[in-house]
């Protein structure tokens, strides 16, 4: 089942795919990354332009995620204005590059109102060893970036540990 608005994977599919990637990563000893995305100021878009425009903003993010993804990646609507991008066999640097590409594609999609996203990255197994913990680490990384403001658009879970690694 997919998300009815965006056509992306839904929450249940995302969790299933993360579990599959955990099993594969344990066998292959290759990491994978999770990029968590939150649409900035969706409520303001809805209030100013209406819910149809807000829904279109969510669909624009979904289109950009599809464009920025490889065939093996999973783009999902996590819920509300939150999205996730599961990147098999990707390390932190690759996930941050994808995150930058997503923000650039949105910035230049030519539609109004402008839509921006905040992002957080977590990598398995360095940041967490279960699906729930990995989602939690990526979510905390995202909200830490939001708390710091717009001076740094991307962050990752290693920043939570004080490591170098955020872009």
Secondary structure, 3 states (H helix, E strand, C coil): CECCCCCCECHHHHHHHHHHHHHHHHHHCCCEEEEEEEECCHHHHHHHHCHHHHHHHHHHHHHHHHHHCCCCCEEEEEECCEEEEEECCCCHHHHHHHHHHHHHHHHCCCCCCCCCEEEEEEEECCCECCHHHHHHHHHHHHHHHHHHCCCCCEEEHHHHCCCCCCC
